[in-house]
């Protein structure tokens, strides 16, 4: 089983749309499961028009709880809390949104009045997008431990892929370089980075490249909306050349793509002959041919995608 993770560094560059389009195209030749690990703002199911089949709460966070019958109001817990999550004058009150569940207060309490317990911090959804399944995680508002929730999503996606006999997991990862991205990269085989020809996107691309290279994973870059800014395109291409990073595809700007999304469609299927669709279809074919040549038991390097 192989997992291809699609990341962006910067949000808003078309990562989820590309994941949905590639999932649709690759799904015609390969049995796959889609996963959405952008647990703070999952939207892959919206792009795909997926329908929810199952939903279950996720307990992947810990918080402090005070037993008021045992508490003597000594204040030691307030003194040791580095997150200012314990408030109150005479008796401690836990501010749930601030508590990280580190356990320092429980250790400091001489009366053993504080315990650390697991709490629900999100939900896991299994959805259907046509013949394909989508595993998505959603963090509750103000909840913590997004990285743990990503672990749950990835584990369930692998279990589901095993149940369905799918040899490929295509993961729509979160933006940035924080804990959810780190958790998304764990266990991945290959990474596709999506960027656009703007200074902020190039800056964020450089940061996420460093993270991916820290995992020693093969990677390639897709330049979306490649023709909106010629100077920016040149800067991205020079960066990739200087760092010996493969350019997998250049996708031109296409105003029909957001129009298709507004209609609940994917431009790659609604307008298959559009320049943007042709570029995505070519990228999908390269990835599909590579998977087919290597087979399920052999490593795939995006460096060979030429």
C-alpha positions as CSV (number, residue, x, y, z in Angstrom):
1,X,0.0,0.0,0.0
2,X,1.3,3.4,-1.0
3,X,0.4,6.9,0.4
4,X,0.8,10.1,-1.6
5,X,0.5,13.2,0.5
6,X,-0.4,16.5,-1.1
7,X,0.8,19.6,0.8
8,X,1.1,23.3,0.1
9,X,2.8,25.3,2.8
10,X,0.6,28.2,2.0
11,X,-3.2,27.9,2.1
12,X,-5.4,28.8,-0.8
13,X,-3.2,27.6,-3.7
14,X,-5.5,24.9,-4.9
15,X,-4.3,21.9,-2.9
16,X,-7.7,20.4,-2.1
17,X,-9.0,21.0,-5.6
18,X,-6.0,19.2,-7.1
19,X,-6.4,16.3,-4.6
20,X,-10.0,15.9,-5.6
21,X,-9.2,16.0,-9.3
22,X,-6.3,13.5,-9.0
23,X,-8.4,11.3,-6.9
24,X,-11.1,11.2,-9.5
25,X,-8.6,10.5,-12.3
26,X,-6.4,8.0,-10.5
27,X,-9.5,6.2,-9.2
28,X,-10.3,5.2,-12.8
29,X,-7.2,3.0,-12.9
30,X,-6.4,2.2,-9.3
31,X,-8.4,1.3,-6.2
32,X,-7.8,4.1,-3.7
33,X,-9.0,5.7,-0.5
34,X,-8.9,9.5,0.0
35,X,-8.0,11.1,3.3
36,X,-8.3,14.6,4.5
37,X,-5.9,15.5,7.4
38,X,-6.6,19.2,7.4
39,X,-8.5,18.7,10.6
40,X,-8.8,22.4,11.4
41,X,-10.7,23.1,8.2
42,X,-11.5,19.9,6.2
43,X,-13.0,20.6,2.8
44,X,-12.1,17.7,0.5
45,X,-15.5,16.3,1.0
46,X,-17.1,19.6,-0.1
47,X,-15.0,19.6,-3.3
48,X,-16.0,16.0,-4.1
49,X,-19.6,16.4,-3.1
50,X,-19.2,13.4,-0.7
51,X,-22.0,12.0,1.4
52,X,-21.4,11.0,5.0
53,X,-21.7,7.3,5.8
54,X,-20.4,7.1,9.3
55,X,-19.4,9.6,12.0
56,X,-17.9,8.9,15.4
57,X,-16.4,11.1,18.2
58,X,-12.6,11.1,18.6
59,X,-11.0,11.1,22.1
60,X,-7.5,12.3,21.3
61,X,-6.9,15.0,23.8
62,X,-6.4,15.3,27.6
63,X,-7.5,18.0,30.1
64,X,-7.1,18.5,33.8
65,X,-10.1,18.0,36.2
66,X,-10.3,19.2,39.8
67,X,-12.0,17.2,42.6
68,X,-13.4,20.0,44.7
69,X,-14.0,17.7,47.6
70,X,-10.3,17.1,48.0
71,X,-9.0,20.5,47.0
72,X,-7.8,22.8,49.8
73,X,-7.2,25.9,47.7
74,X,-3.4,26.0,48.2
75,X,-2.8,27.5,44.8
76,X,0.3,25.4,43.9
77,X,-1.5,24.2,40.7
78,X,-1.9,27.8,39.5
79,X,1.8,28.5,40.2
80,X,3.1,25.7,38.0
81,X,0.7,26.1,35.1
82,X,2.7,27.6,32.2
83,X,-0.5,28.0,30.0
84,X,-2.4,30.2,32.5
85,X,-5.2,27.6,32.2
86,X,-6.0,27.6,36.0
87,X,-8.0,30.6,37.2
88,X,-10.0,31.4,40.4
89,X,-9.1,33.1,43.7
90,X,-10.0,30.6,46.4
91,X,-10.5,27.4,44.3
92,X,-8.9,26.5,41.0
93,X,-11.1,26.6,37.8
94,X,-9.7,24.9,34.7
95,X,-10.0,27.0,31.5
96,X,-10.7,24.2,29.0
97,X,-9.5,26.1,25.9
98,X,-6.1,26.9,27.5
99,X,-5.4,23.6,29.2
100,X,-2.9,21.4,27.3
101,X,-3.2,18.4,29.6
102,X,0.5,18.4,30.5
103,X,-0.1,17.1,34.0
104,X,2.1,19.6,35.8
105,X,-0.8,20.6,38.1
106,X,-1.6,17.0,38.9
107,X,2.0,16.4,40.0
108,X,2.2,19.5,42.1
109,X,-1.1,19.0,43.9
110,X,-0.3,17.8,47.5
111,X,-3.9,16.5,47.9
112,X,-4.0,14.6,44.6
113,X,-7.1,16.5,43.8
114,X,-6.3,16.9,40.1
115,X,-6.5,14.2,37.5
116,X,-5.7,14.2,33.8
117,X,-8.5,12.6,31.7
118,X,-9.1,12.0,28.0
119,X,-11.8,14.2,26.4
120,X,-13.5,14.3,23.0
121,X,-11.8,16.8,20.7
122,X,-13.2,16.0,17.3
123,X,-14.9,13.5,15.1
124,X,-14.0,11.1,12.4
125,X,-16.1,10.8,9.3
126,X,-16.3,8.1,6.6
127,X,-17.8,9.4,3.4
128,X,-18.6,8.2,-0.1
129,X,-17.6,10.1,-3.2
130,X,-19.0,8.0,-6.0
131,X,-17.3,4.7,-5.8
132,X,-14.5,6.0,-3.6
133,X,-14.3,6.4,0.2
134,X,-13.1,9.5,2.0
135,X,-11.8,9.5,5.6
136,X,-11.9,12.9,7.2
137,X,-11.1,14.3,10.6
138,X,-12.6,17.5,12.1
139,X,-11.3,19.2,15.2
140,X,-13.8,20.7,17.6
141,X,-13.8,24.5,17.9
142,X,-11.1,25.6,20.3
143,X,-9.9,22.0,20.8
144,X,-6.2,20.9,20.9
145,X,-4.2,17.9,19.9
146,X,-4.7,18.3,16.1
147,X,-1.7,16.1,15.5
148,X,-3.2,13.2,17.4
149,X,-6.4,13.5,15.4
150,X,-4.4,13.3,12.2
151,X,-2.9,10.1,13.4
152,X,-6.4,8.7,13.9
153,X,-7.4,9.7,10.4
154,X,-4.4,8.1,8.8
155,X,-4.8,4.9,10.8
156,X,-8.4,4.6,9.8
157,X,-7.6,5.4,6.2
158,X,-5.1,2.5,6.1
159,X,-7.6,0.2,7.8
160,X,-10.3,1.1,5.3
161,X,-7.9,0.7,2.4
162,X,-7.0,-2.8,3.7
163,X,-10.7,-3.7,4.0
164,X,-11.4,-2.5,0.5
165,X,-8.2,-3.9,-1.0
166,X,-7.1,-0.5,-2.1
167,X,-3.4,-0.1,-2.9
168,X,-3.3,3.7,-2.8
169,X,-4.1,6.4,-0.3
170,X,-4.3,9.9,-1.6
171,X,-4.1,12.4,1.3
172,X,-5.1,16.1,1.3
173,X,-2.8,17.5,4.0
174,X,-3.1,20.7,5.9
175,X,-1.3,24.0,5.1
176,X,1.7,25.3,7.1
177,X,4.5,23.3,8.7
178,X,3.0,22.6,12.2
179,X,2.0,19.5,14.1
180,X,-0.7,18.4,11.7
181,X,1.7,18.5,8.8
182,X,4.3,16.5,10.7
183,X,1.7,13.9,11.6
184,X,0.5,13.8,8.0
185,X,4.0,13.0,6.7
186,X,4.5,10.1,9.1
187,X,4.2,6.9,7.1
188,X,3.9,8.6,3.8
189,X,5.7,7.3,0.7
190,X,5.7,10.4,-1.6
191,X,4.9,14.1,-1.3
192,X,3.4,16.5,-3.9
193,X,3.7,20.1,-3.0
194,X,1.4,22.7,-4.6
195,X,2.4,26.3,-4.9
196,X,1.6,29.4,-7.0
197,X,3.9,32.1,-8.5
198,X,3.6,34.6,-5.6
199,X,6.2,35.7,-3.1
200,X,4.3,34.5,-0.1
201,X,3.7,31.1,-1.7
202,X,7.3,30.7,-2.6
203,X,8.4,31.6,0.9
204,X,6.0,29.0,2.4
205,X,7.1,26.4,-0.2
206,X,10.7,26.8,1.0
207,X,9.6,26.1,4.6
208,X,7.6,23.0,3.8
209,X,10.4,21.7,1.5
210,X,12.7,21.7,4.5
211,X,10.2,19.8,6.6
212,X,9.6,17.1,3.9
213,X,13.3,16.7,3.3
214,X,13.8,16.2,7.0
215,X,11.7,13.0,6.6
216,X,13.8,12.0,3.6
217,X,10.7,11.6,1.4
218,X,10.7,11.9,-2.4
219,X,8.9,15.1,-3.5
220,X,7.8,17.0,-6.5
221,X,6.2,20.4,-7.1
222,X,3.0,21.4,-9.0
223,X,2.9,25.1,-10.0
224,X,-0.8,26.1,-10.0
225,X,-2.1,29.2,-11.7
226,X,1.4,29.3,-13.3
227,X,0.6,32.1,-15.8
228,X,-0.8,34.7,-13.4
229,X,2.6,36.4,-12.7
230,X,5.6,35.8,-15.1
231,X,8.2,37.1,-12.7
232,X,6.9,34.9,-9.8
233,X,6.9,31.9,-12.1
234,X,10.5,32.5,-12.9
235,X,11.4,32.8,-9.2
236,X,9.7,29.5,-8.5
237,X,11.5,27.7,-11.3
238,X,14.8,29.1,-10.3
239,X,14.2,27.9,-6.7
240,X,13.3,24.4,-7.9
241,X,16.4,24.3,-10.1
242,X,18.7,25.5,-7.4
243,X,17.4,22.9,-5.0
244,X,17.1,20.1,-7.6
245,X,13.4,19.6,-7.0
246,X,11.3,18.1,-9.8
247,X,8.6,20.3,-11.4
248,X,5.8,17.8,-11.9
249,X,3.3,20.1,-13.7
250,X,2.4,23.6,-14.5
251,X,-1.3,24.3,-14.3
252,X,-2.6,27.5,-16.1
253,X,-5.1,29.8,-14.5
254,X,-8.6,28.8,-15.5
255,X,-11.6,30.9,-14.3
256,X,-13.9,28.0,-15.1
257,X,-12.4,25.9,-12.3
258,X,-14.0,27.9,-9.4
259,X,-17.2,28.2,-11.5
260,X,-17.3,24.4,-11.7
261,X,-16.7,24.1,-8.0
262,X,-19.6,26.5,-7.3
263,X,-21.8,24.2,-9.4
264,X,-20.5,21.2,-7.3
265,X,-18.4,19.9,-10.2
266,X,-14.8,19.3,-11.0
267,X,-13.4,21.2,-14.0
268,X,-11.3,18.1,-14.9
269,X,-14.5,16.2,-15.6
270,X,-16.9,19.0,-16.5
271,X,-14.4,20.6,-19.0
272,X,-11.9,17.8,-19.8
273,X,-10.4,19.7,-22.8
274,X,-9.7,22.9,-20.9
275,X,-5.9,23.8,-20.5
276,X,-6.0,23.4,-16.8
277,X,-7.8,20.0,-17.1
278,X,-5.3,18.8,-19.7
279,X,-2.4,19.7,-17.3
280,X,-4.0,17.9,-14.4
281,X,-4.8,14.9,-16.6
282,X,-1.2,14.7,-17.7
283,X,0.0,14.8,-14.1
284,X,-2.5,12.1,-13.1
285,X,-1.3,9.9,-16.0
286,X,2.4,10.3,-14.9
287,X,1.5,9.3,-11.4
288,X,-0.7,6.4,-12.5
289,X,1.9,5.0,-14.9
290,X,4.6,5.2,-12.2
291,X,2.4,3.3,-9.7
292,X,1.6,0.7,-12.3
293,X,5.2,0.2,-13.3
294,X,6.4,-0.2,-9.7
295,X,3.6,-2.3,-8.3
296,X,2.3,-2.3,-4.7
297,X,5.4,-3.7,-3.2
298,X,8.1,-1.5,-4.6
299,X,9.2,2.0,-3.7
300,X,8.3,4.9,-6.0
301,X,10.4,7.9,-6.5
302,X,8.9,11.1,-7.9
303,X,12.4,11.8,-9.3
304,X,11.7,9.3,-12.0
305,X,8.6,11.1,-13.2
306,X,10.1,12.5,-16.4
